[in-house]
Amino acid sequence: MVHESTCQLPNQIWNFAKRFLQDYKEASSSSGQDKTCDSNNWRPPPAGVFKINVDGATSKNGRNSSVGVIIRDSKGITVAACANYLSGQFSALETETLAVECGILLAREMELEQIIIETDALSVIQSIAASEFDGGMGHLYLGIIVLLKSFKSW
């Protein structure tokens, strides 16, 4: 495996993973915080509804963009999560839109019926809510709107 241009042997990777997991367990047990939700600003959805938090990351230095998704229930318990490394570098707006799409696809795959989508990209949510199909992002918004029709509420 190559990480940051450094080759590592399998036993080195295994030892790193074991130490990382042990550090995490120690930090979690000593923190005394609720482990179901790690953000003080996050609010759980109503019963029967799932909250999808998404975010995208892009870089100006030529690295590929990536997206992350976490889905939690009304108790704040994580029911699914994913991270995808995209095959290309996209603008911040495109990356955030692809993150929303990724979250919706994951929720649909899990056959969830009622969802709330949370992102830090207000313009993406506004464009989806307004059913905007114009411009270079129109095809992405249209795809998301079609996906959203498979939910009871969103």
Rosetta blueprint (number, residue, H / E / L):
1 M L
2 V E
3 H E
4 E L
5 S L
6 T E
7 C E
8 Q L
9 L L
10 P H
11 N H
12 Q H
13 I H
14 W H
15 N H
16 F H
17 A H
18 K H
19 R H
20 F H
21 L H
22 Q H
23 D H
24 Y H
25 K H
26 E H
27 A H
28 S H
29 S H
30 S H
31 S H
32 G L
33 Q L
34 D L
35 K L
36 T L
37 C L
38 D L
39 S L
40 N L
41 N L
42 W L
43 R L
44 P L
45 P L
46 P L
47 A L
48 G L
49 V L
50 F E
51 K E
52 I E
53 N E
54 V E
55 D E
56 G E
57 A E
58 T L
59 S L
60 K L
61 N L
62 G L
63 R L
64 N L
65 S L
66 S E
67 V E
68 G E
69 V E
70 I E
71 I E
72 R E
73 D L
74 S L
75 K L
76 G L
77 I L
78 T E
79 V E
80 A E
81 A E
82 C E
83 A E
84 N E
85 Y E
86 L L
87 S L
88 G L
89 Q L
90 F L
91 S L
92 A H
93 L H
94 E H
95 T H
96 E H
97 T H
98 L H
99 A H
100 V H
101 E H
102 C H
103 G H
104 I H
105 L H
106 L H
107 A H
108 R H
109 E H
110 M L
111 E L
112 L L
113 E L
114 Q E
115 I E
116 I E
117 I E
118 E E
119 T L
120 D L
121 A L
122 L H
123 S H
124 V H
125 I H
126 Q H
127 S H
128 I H
129 A H
130 A L
131 S L
132 E L
133 F L
134 D L
135 G L
136 G L
137 M L
138 G H
139 H H
140 L H
141 Y H
142 L H
143 G H
144 I H
145 I H
146 V H
147 L H
148 L H
149 K L
150 S L
151 F L
152 K L
153 S E
154 W L
